[in-house]
Amino acid sequence: MWGLVSSCIREDYSDCTNRYVVNLSYLGDGDTEIFPQKIKAVQMFVFDSSNRCIYQTELTEDEVSRQRTMLPPMDEGDYEIVFLGNPYKTEVKGLADCTSFDDIVFGSEDFWAERVVSGNDSLYLASMQQSILPFSSERHISYNTAYFASSHYDISVEVVGVPSAPKILLTGVSPYTDFNNVAAVDAQTDYVLETVHDGVSKATAKCNILRHLDHENVFLKVLDAEGNTLASVNFAEFLQENRKYIDCSKNEVHIPFQVEFKSLDEVEISLPDWWVMHVTPDFG
């Protein structure tokens, strides 16, 4: 991008533009920079004052590694810059017809293609405002910072006491999130998790889901090969029972389930012992 301003010469400033550098930051739930550990790929979207997307690009590996990019040359005015982190299998919809960020949404490519969805990327979103000013020969470079926030929850499931891999579902989850980082409240879908069985009696599954605000209609279900429900738990009830250990208002949220079949007629759903041992109410 630095080459885009090469036509600027000292005698004629008509083609000159200032350089606007954006630093990328993610602090999670603390005050330490953890961007390198959490975000490996970034897409950038530039919107004008009418919310029209006038530019989009994928940052290079070097830009992501340095946590720094530069805005393209733009006319004077006010702009909104949005960054989407880790969109490997994520598709953005609504860019062409948007009138507000409510209209721009992102979700799993499998969902948009009407395929079975097993989860989402570990997504993060940042937005910032940027005013492009008249060229100044004394102030060539301006700096701004885009601060990321999480757009997902980490989910892990352990099913104990099963001789073969069961079918693990999450039902009622939000299939997409808008550019305000608000998960859909008017749409629900089901995820079928990819499950691994140890060959003895334990099955495990992991996925990411988007940060739905209403947990009342979200369920974890364990089914047998015929599709019969062997176990089911409501997210809202589970989170309420374990509110000392799980705080969904944080950026980094892990919701772990242990489903233990003690007999054919008795099943217990709880937090795994390893989670309770290593997490306290003050966990950050």
Secondary structure, DSSP 8 states (H G I E B T S, - for coil): -GGGGTT-BTTB-TT---EEEEEEE--TTSSS--HHHH---EEEEEE-TT--EEEEEE--HHHHHHTEEE-----SEEEEEEEEE--TTEEEE-TTT-SSGGG-EEEEHHHHTT---------EEEEEEEEE----SS--EEEEEEE-EE-EEEEEEEEES-SS--EEEEEEE--EEETTS-B-SS--EEEE--EEE-SSSEEEEEEEEE--S--TT-EEEEE-TTS-EEEEEEHHHHHHHTTTT--TTSSS-EEEEEEEESSSS-EEEE--HHHHHH--TT--
